[in-house]
């Protein structure tokens, strides 16, 4: 910062930013579940990844990524206004995939966003 007497601005760059993350952005949580289904007899090696993330505008996104293990697969993003709706869809999709034989090699779990 230029601290000389001759400055062309009365604004300081060190002043705290008035535009911080919205309360909606700081209170959402992020969840991620990685599921796999492998059956060598059927030449099946699939993955299914579910992730919940807050959006920049106060909503919540449910991100689904699926495909054959070793590929980037396909992605679908659904945006919800309410976190409860996203959580409900997340649990429903996870339940459906587990019923179809998908298992978790490791569970990333849920973490609060800071």
JOZI-V661082 format. One record per helix or strand of 2 or more residues. SS is the DSSP state (alpha for helix, beta for strand). FROM is the first residue (numbers start at 1). TO is the last residue. If there is no record, write none. Layout:
# JOZI-V661082
ss=SS from=FROM to=TO
ss=SS from=FROM to=TO
This chain:
# JOZI-V661082
ss=alpha from=23 to=27
ss=beta from=29 to=39
ss=alpha from=40 to=42
ss=beta from=44 to=54
ss=beta from=60 to=68
ss=beta from=74 to=80
ss=alpha from=83 to=99
ss=beta from=109 to=112
